[in-house]
Amino acid sequence: VAQVDPQLALSLQRLAALGGSPKKSAVAARELAEMQLDFTLPGYPDIELKPNGESLAVGPSTVGEYVRLVSEVLLVRSIRPAVEAILEGLRETLPTTSLGVFHEWELEQLLCGCLSESSAPLWTKEDLQRAIVCAHGYTAESREIAELIDILCDDLTPEEQKLFLAFLTGTPRLPIGGIAAVSPKITVVRKGDPATQLSSGSLDDSATALPSCNTCFHYLKLPSYGSPEVTRAKLRMAIRDGRSAFTLS
C-alpha cells in the first residue's frame, strides 16, 4: 500500500494500532467513533468493502478487518479487471504458461524497461550520438545538437535525465539495451522556420518557445536558441512543467 498511496498506508498503520488490545479498547472505541468510519473505501463512499458496508461502523473489534479489506480492494480487487485484460491479450500471443520461464524482475524489465540506480547516469555522450537522428533543419554537426548532447550528459542530474526520458518517450525507464534500444529512434528536428531565421539573420518567435515532442514517435522539436544557457533553462522548464500534461506534445 505504501508504494501506491504512502499517506493512506500511514493512516492504515495508525488504525491497525487501535485494534487488538483490550487495555486500549475504550480509547480506541472513542477515537474510532470520532472518525465515523464505515466499511467503504476511503474517498469512495459508493464502493463497499463488504455487503452493507455503508451501514456497518468500524470499531475496535473490526478495525483489523477494515484495514485488511481496504488493502485488498486497493491492491487486488481494483486492478483485477485490468490484469485479466492484460492476460487475455497475452494469451492471444503466447500461452501464459510460457511466462513461467521468466523471473518476476525479468518480466518487469521486458514490459516496463530497466530500473536504474538513482545516482547512475542513464547514458554517455557516445550513446546519445549513436541514438539521435537529426532531421528537418538539424544535422549531426549542428551547434544545437552538440549543445543538447552536452546538456543531457553534463548538466542534467540522473533524476532530470529520467524526467527528460519521460517527457520524450512517456516512461522514465530505458529498455533493455539502453538508449540505443529505444524504438523508434529519437529524432531531433528544428522547431520554427529555419528559412526565416537564416534570411533575416535573427531568431523567429520559436526561439522563445519551449521544446516540445511527439511522445509516440520519440520526436523532439527543439528551437534554435542563442546560447547553451538558454537551451538548458528552456529544456529544464519543459521536462518539469510538461511532464503531467500534453501541452508540450
Buried (B, 14 or more C-beta within 10 A) or exposed (E): BEEEBEEBBEBBEEBBEBBEEEEBBEEBBEBBEEEEBBBBBBEEEEBBBBEEBBEBEBBBEBBBBBBEBBBEBBEEEBEEEEEEEEEEEEEEEEEEEEEEEEEEEEEBBEEEBBEBEEEEBBBEEEBBEEBBBBEEBBEEEBEBBBBBBBBBBEEBEEEBBBBBBBBBBEBBBBBEEBBBEBEEBBBBBBBBBBEEBEEEEEBBEBBEBBBBBEBEEBBBBBBBBEEBEBBBEBBBEBBEEBBEEEEBB
